[in-house]
Amino acid sequence: MSATTAQGGHRAGHGDPHRLGHGDERPIGERGPAPKRIIVGYGFWIFLLSDFVMFAAFFAAYAVLAGELAGGPRGRDIFELPFVLGETALLLLSSFTCGMATLAVAKRDVFWFQLMMAATGLLGAGFLAMELYEFAHLIGEGYGPDRSAFLSSFFALVGLHGVHVLAGLLWLLTMMAQVLAKGFRDDIERRILCWALFWHALDIIWVALFTVVYLFGVIL
């Protein structure tokens, strides 16, 4: 073995002990495929960004149509802020229990994972039940999505978020069942982390929705 080869091997072994690619002088195309966790994470972030773009379009539509009342009520006439604050508290608390569940994954603790996921599911279901009650109450009062463009955009935006929460709850149940049946396999752990990102993203969107739709709707 030549001195140059030995030095190259020394640099590859000691300069990059975790094989992160530093010090690898080969062209990128010759280094082999990226690890699956990188590919999955990258793809899921693209999905989340596309979801944010979709919500941005619904927010923009609401901003344009918020003043189109057609003789109907304004937000301050129909929104019950204490009720919506209760919804917000449930969803934000579910974000905390979601974080605790991901910590349990890192510790490989099945009991605490299932407990925190169950708590997250109950809190999310409570939020969804309150949202459905609000919709039913407004429709019963004659303030359905067909009453005005403002209410159409309101039901569309808030309803879109509710559909995402429902999807997150179904995904949550799937993750609980998979861990119960197969444990913390690498592929299952990746799915759990993707679900946690999705759930936290829903909290971020709800905070924006609460501020723009409900808070500004009552104040302005």
Secondary structure by P-SEA (a helix, b strand, c coil): ccaaaaaaaaaaaccccccccccccccccccccccaaaaaaaaaaaaaaaaaaaaaaaaaaaaaacccccccccccccccaaaaaaaaaaaaaaaaaaaaaaaaaaaccaaaaaaaaaaaaaaaaaaaaaaaaaaaaaaaacccccccaaaaaaaaaaaaaaaaaaaaaaaaaaaaaaaacccccaaaaaaaaaaaaaaaaaaaaaaaaaaacccccccc
